[in-house]
Amino acid sequence: MVLLLGIMFVHASYREWTTKPVLKEEGDLVSRLDLTDLCLFTEASYTRHLSQADFHTPFQDHPFSLEHFPSGSMVRPSMVLRTRNVNLD
């Protein structure tokens, strides 16, 4: 078992060493094309692209509607949406 554990660590470091150029190239492509964030959930638009949702997106059906997608309760809004520039009251 110890030998197997050692082989797993050697394999992980080898894979990291061999895929590092590919990851750097993909990161440069994302920066160059100015792509949005990663799509983690496929249910609702405000959980699909977190950086592109606004305050009212979860309530677009009705102002008093309840959250009916499970992913909406797992993800917090981005820092841009949580900071307020003006008093909304």
C-alpha positions in Angstrom: 0.0 0.0 0.0 2.9 2.4 0.8 4.4 1.6 -2.6 1.1 2.3 -4.3 0.8 5.6 -2.5 4.3 6.5 -3.6 3.5 5.6 -7.2 0.4 7.8 -7.0 2.4 10.8 -5.9 5.1 10.2 -8.6 2.3 9.9 -11.2 0.6 13.1 -10.0 3.9 15.1 -10.2 4.7 13.7 -13.6 1.2 14.7 -15.0 1.6 18.2 -13.5 5.0 18.6 -15.2 3.7 17.3 -18.6 0.5 19.3 -18.7 1.9 22.6 -17.4 2.6 24.0 -20.9 -0.9 23.1 -22.1 -2.5 24.8 -19.1 -0.4 27.9 -19.6 -1.4 28.0 -23.3 -5.1 27.6 -22.4 -4.8 30.4 -19.8 -3.2 32.7 -22.3 -6.1 31.9 -24.7 -8.7 32.7 -22.0 -6.9 36.0 -21.3 -6.6 36.9 -24.9 -10.2 36.2 -25.8 -11.5 37.8 -22.5 -13.7 34.8 -21.8 -16.2 34.8 -18.9 -16.1 32.6 -15.8 -16.5 28.9 -15.7 -20.0 27.5 -16.1 -20.5 25.4 -12.9 -24.3 24.9 -13.0 -26.7 24.5 -16.0 -30.0 25.3 -14.3 -30.5 29.0 -14.3 -28.8 31.9 -16.1 -27.8 33.6 -12.8 -26.0 30.4 -11.6 -24.6 29.6 -15.0 -22.6 32.8 -15.4 -22.0 34.2 -12.0 -20.2 37.4 -13.1 -23.0 38.4 -15.4 -26.0 38.3 -13.1 -27.5 41.3 -11.4 -29.5 41.8 -8.2 -32.9 41.1 -9.8 -32.1 38.1 -11.9 -33.3 35.4 -9.3 -36.6 37.3 -9.1 -37.3 37.8 -12.7 -40.4 35.7 -12.7 -42.0 37.4 -9.7 -40.6 39.8 -7.0 -41.7 37.5 -4.2 -40.8 34.2 -5.9 -38.8 31.7 -3.9 -35.6 30.2 -5.1 -36.5 27.0 -6.9 -33.1 25.9 -8.2 -30.9 24.1 -5.8 -27.7 25.7 -7.2 -29.0 29.2 -6.3 -28.7 28.2 -2.6 -25.1 26.9 -3.0 -23.4 29.8 -4.7 -23.0 33.3 -3.2 -23.1 36.4 -5.5 -19.8 37.8 -6.6 -18.1 40.6 -4.7 -19.1 43.1 -7.4 -22.7 42.4 -6.6 -22.3 42.4 -2.9 -20.7 45.8 -2.7 -23.0 48.8 -3.0 -22.1 52.1 -4.4 -25.3 53.9 -3.5 -27.9 53.5 -0.8 -30.8 51.5 -2.3 -33.3 52.3 0.4 
